[in-house]
Amino acid sequence: MLEKVLDSALRKGIAHGNLRLVYPSGRGETYGDGSGPPIAIRITDRSHMRAIALDPGLAVAESYMDGALVVDHGDIYDLIAIAKSNMRPEVSTPGAWFQHLRRSVTLAPLAHAVGLKAARANVAHHYDLDGRLYRLFLDGDMQYSCAWFERPDMTLDQAQLAKKRLVASKLLVRPGARVLDIGCGWGGMALYLARCCDAEVTGITLSQEQLRVAEARAEAAGLADRVHFRLQDYREISETFDNIVSVGMFEHVGKRQFPVFFQSAARLLAPDGVMVLHSMTQPSPALYNQPFIEKYIFPGGYIPAVSEVVPSIENSGLLLRDLEILSVHYAETLRAWRERFLTRRDEVLELYDERFIRMWEFYLAGSESAFRHDHLHVSHFQLAHDQERVPLTRAYIAEAQARLVEREKLVPDYARLHDKARPELAPLRRDAS
């Protein structure tokens, strides 16, 4: 009976593609019109098939994690991609089962109120994992946010350096400026601003592990007198800063805290200051919960639409001086992370078990697919109190980038990345869809 339920849902929902599914009974069926690369999967037991047939929203991910949904040909990204490509309105009109499946493969958890205690717990859930895990798949500077592939032949390390350069150019940092880095991660952006912009930087994080690593990096770089890190929430800061930067943190704020975040930023930013916020965004507000991301990856997180962010900016008194959308750059970043992660799978297995590895692979593959197929993107919001603090045209960005390149060439960690592009794993995936 359940095989018939799932078979019917797949026949109605998969109009294009080439998917072969072997059921627990041993019966095999093919779905789609045969176009595209073949994908072959198996469901190995009836309990997981029952869960997938009745409510795939979380069951698809958990079945893959448990090893009960096995991909024999292709990989989990290919399976997610074929599902997403058949969810587009111009392809088909998904039934109820596919609507539930959408929740499993979309990176869009619903809004929550995130207080101080919950914020710390949520950050610890993800960022206090063994630091060796992140070193296995991130770039050398441990940038856990969207890179900027200014050129298609860039390596991940070069693209992450270009991202820091792009953000710094929009900050309009003056020598000696006091900069606040909200959600400083492992300290890469703060160190860059000190090295290349002569800034005094205070980085704040809610992760004990990130704080430990960031402080050690500042000490090793000889910058401990100009770069300081704290275990602190942005709502607890009282000083004023010439610049504020926040890269990849806003997704953890929670929609109900948007007004508080921007009111805090307005209070902390000097009258002639400039702020740059780098955040994931989506085309429209989320309409449903994403149970996998909420349960296993980013509890309490929320990816906003630009339309949800701007009202809180306006009500804070800050001026939105520039808005830039980075489209598929995060998909390319996630592709690089996933390939690095899988290449070093045996090393990850020394830290975590097979179930964790499959969970992380599903997270990276699902996120990459969301940025390729669901029109998710990254937005740069440039904010200021004084509209004349930012030049009249955007020409200053390229000019600042050129100056920063020359400064980077004086820093050994950055200078080596200005060599000609080197092959790094597989070429970037360029999906036709």
Protein Blocks (a to p, Z undefined) as FASTA:
>chain_A
ZZmmmmmmmmmmmmgdcdddddfkopacdedjhiajddddddfbfklmmmmmmommlmmm
mmmmnopaccfehcfklmmmmmmmmmpmklpccdfklmmmmmmmcccdcdddddfklmmm
mmmmmmmgcfklmmmmmcfkopabddddfbfkbcfklmmmmmmmmmmmmnopaehiacdd
ehjlnolmmmmmmmmnopacddddfbfklmmmmmmmmmmnopmmmcccddddfklpcbdc
fbdcdehklmmnopklmmmmmmmmmmmpcfkbccdddddddfbdcfbdcfklmmmmmgoi
acddfklmmmmmmmnopacfbdcddfklmmmmmmmmmmmmmmmmmmmmmmmcfklmmmmm
mmmmmmmmmmmmnopacddddddfblklpcfblklmmmmmmmmmmmmmmpmklmmmmpcc
ddehjaddddfZZ
